[in-house]
Amino acid sequence: MRQGGVHGDASSTSQITERMGASASSQVAERMGMSVDYAQKHRRHLIDAGVIQSAGRRKVAFAVPYLKEFLREELGE
């Protein structure tokens, strides 16, 4: 399973960019090959850091304006 760190944060946020709007936390975890438990901890870390925000029950979205577009450009997606 993939673990966090700086590159884990960038990778997980890029997984969110695969969908428009909010993404279900479980879908992000599945795309990244993470356990649901680890994904919950990682989700909390990203929310605490102000990178993502809750977007309804079990969904997340970017909290930083234009971050999705920046990551897509930087990651060549």
C-alpha positions in Angstrom: 0.0 0.0 0.0 1.1 3.5 -0.7 2.0 5.6 2.2 1.9 9.4 2.8 4.6 12.0 3.0 5.0 15.0 0.8 4.8 13.0 -2.4 1.9 11.1 -1.0 0.0 14.3 -0.5 0.6 15.5 -4.1 -0.3 12.0 -5.4 -3.5 11.8 -3.4 -4.6 15.3 -4.4 -3.9 14.4 -8.0 -6.2 11.4 -7.6 -8.9 13.8 -6.6 -8.4 15.8 -9.9 -9.4 12.7 -11.9 -13.0 13.7 -11.2 -14.7 17.0 -11.6 -16.1 18.5 -8.3 -16.1 16.5 -5.1 -14.7 13.0 -4.9 -15.9 10.2 -2.6 -13.1 9.5 -0.1 -13.5 5.8 -0.7 -13.0 6.2 -4.4 -9.8 8.2 -3.9 -8.6 5.4 -1.5 -9.4 2.8 -4.1 -7.6 4.6 -6.9 -4.5 5.0 -4.7 -4.5 1.4 -3.4 -4.9 2.6 0.2 -6.8 0.9 2.9 -9.9 2.7 4.0 -8.4 3.2 7.5 -5.2 4.8 6.1 -7.2 6.9 3.7 -9.3 8.3 6.6 -6.0 9.3 8.4 -4.6 10.9 5.3 -7.9 12.7 4.6 -7.8 14.2 8.1 -4.2 15.3 7.5 -5.1 17.1 4.2 -8.1 18.7 5.8 -6.1 19.9 8.8 -3.5 21.3 6.3 -6.2 23.2 4.5 -5.6 21.4 1.2 -9.0 19.8 0.9 -12.3 20.3 2.6 -15.4 18.2 3.4 -17.9 18.5 0.5 -20.7 16.6 2.0 -21.0 13.2 3.5 -17.9 11.2 2.8 -16.8 13.5 0.0 -13.9 15.9 -0.4 -13.0 18.8 -2.6 -10.0 21.1 -3.0 -10.0 24.0 -0.5 -7.3 26.0 -2.2 -8.4 28.0 -5.3 -6.9 26.8 -8.6 -5.0 23.9 -6.9 -6.7 21.3 -9.1 -5.6 23.2 -12.2 -2.1 23.7 -10.9 -1.7 20.0 -10.0 -3.0 18.9 -13.4 -0.4 21.1 -15.1 2.5 20.1 -12.8 1.7 16.4 -13.1 1.2 16.6 -16.8 -2.4 15.4 -16.7 
